[in-house]
Amino acid sequence: MKEELHFNTATIHGGQSPDKAYGAVMPPIYQTSTYAQKSPGKHKGFEYSRTHNPTREALEKSLASIESGNFAFAFGSGLAAMDAVLKTLKPGDEIISTDDLYGGSYRLFTKIFKDFGLKFHFVSMHDTKNISNVLNDKTRLIWIETPTNPMMNIIDIKSVVDLVKGKDILVAVDNTFASSYIQQPLKIGADIVMHSATKYLAGHSDVILGALIVNDKNLAERLKFIQNASGAVCGPMDSFLTLRGIKTLHVRMQRHCENTAQIANFLKESTKIEKVYWPGFKFHPNHNIARSQMKDFGGMLSFVTKGADYKSAIKIVEKLKIFTLAESLGGVESLAGHPASMTHASIPKQIREKSGVVDALIRLSVGIEHVDDLITDLKQAIG
Ligand SMILES: *Cc1c(COP(=O)(O)O)cnc(C)c1O
């Protein structure tokens, strides 16, 4: 049964109860591969940790609660979670996704699953019409990422859900960038929510972990089967760290969003800046959709400085002192990235530039430090 808690309570208590053995308030790290049986098949509900682990189960219940879903599954990484979704499909099935997808997702689709007979279409999803153009009777999955990485395009989840209503097509949303605090796709009618919990959910840049949350029982059973049969599960220590991270998700996200709004406005006013991509601007092409499906505008933004090229963009990210130059996002510390050479290097230049990922683009994951220090750092790096 779904608990109807406010989000800020669900992050702390959702699906959680003190440990049955000793009443530990935080679920213990059950660092065990196997469980004693009294007689074959007679046990306390746990047989082998690929199939079940009490710490992972505590995390999965928390994940279901914060996304208002019935079932959740935790994996060894975000990509392992996506891998499980794709394994529900069969050769000949078609998938429609966005053309400015996370680089690792694009690589998984085109370098692995394409060879197993799945067909992928990449379209600009900020206009739902582009999806209709490639939709056909072989389409089985629509893979949405919103806001997109790193261009901060917003995809209208509800209009995609309405487009395929009544058809045998799953709508999956990669909710990594928004986090469950800002956006809850199952409530808008999506079938699957995926997270790289590595980012905002765990929130401290100390763990790699992925998650899937669904409502439908048959889909849940299939995913549970794949999770166990393929075995890309996360360990108990990582489950514990992610569960601990989720407990402060709402307060972290509030600060991420506040700081990002201030930095976006600072950059917009700067004479050195050519373009800022952030869905909170009224002039953002899908600002109104962002307002309707998101609680706030998130902790990510991208920008291009005037007259910058590959070299000068790299100089700027090298000069930053508080922002650390690193892959990833969503941790308490601010990070800067150069998508063309880092996260999006696996996407061919022609394809990535068509969607706006030019050589001069810089992406920021704004942390929860004092915003004045972050702005001072950006000022000195931009020059
Ligand atoms: C990081 C990321 C992933 C992949 O997750 P891992 O935990 O690194 O496997 C997928 N989608 C988005 C949007 C991401 O940022």
The ligand as a Tripos MOL2 file, in Angstrom:
@<TRIPOS>MOLECULE
LIG
   15    15     1     0     0
SMALL
NO_CHARGES

@<TRIPOS>ATOM
      1 C1         25.0350    9.6150  -14.7230 C.3       1 LIG1
      2 C2         23.8230    9.4650  -15.5350 C.ar      1 LIG1
      3 C3         23.3960    8.2090  -15.9880 C.ar      1 LIG1
      4 C4         24.2170    6.9500  -15.7470 C.3       1 LIG1
      5 O1         24.2440    6.6110  -14.3910 O.3       1 LIG1
      6 P1         25.4750    5.8220  -13.7130 P.3       1 LIG1
      7 O2         25.0690    5.7550  -12.2900 O.co2     1 LIG1
      8 O3         26.7010    6.6330  -13.9520 O.co2     1 LIG1
      9 O4         25.5420    4.4940  -14.3880 O.co2     1 LIG1
     10 C5         22.2320    8.1390  -16.7210 C.ar      1 LIG1
     11 N1         21.4980    9.2460  -16.9900 N.ar      1 LIG1
     12 C6         21.8750   10.4640  -16.5700 C.ar      1 LIG1
     13 C7         21.0260   11.6430  -16.9030 C.3       1 LIG1
     14 C8         23.0380   10.6240  -15.8420 C.ar      1 LIG1
     15 O5         23.4050   11.8440  -15.4440 O.3       1 LIG1
@<TRIPOS>BOND
     1     1     2 1
     2     2     3 ar
     3     2    14 ar
     4     3     4 1
     5     3    10 ar
     6     4     5 1
     7     5     6 1
     8     6     7 2
     9     6     8 1
    10     6     9 1
    11    10    11 ar
    12    11    12 ar
    13    12    13 1
    14    12    14 ar
    15    14    15 1
@<TRIPOS>SUBSTRUCTURE
     1 LIG1         1 GROUP 0 **** ****
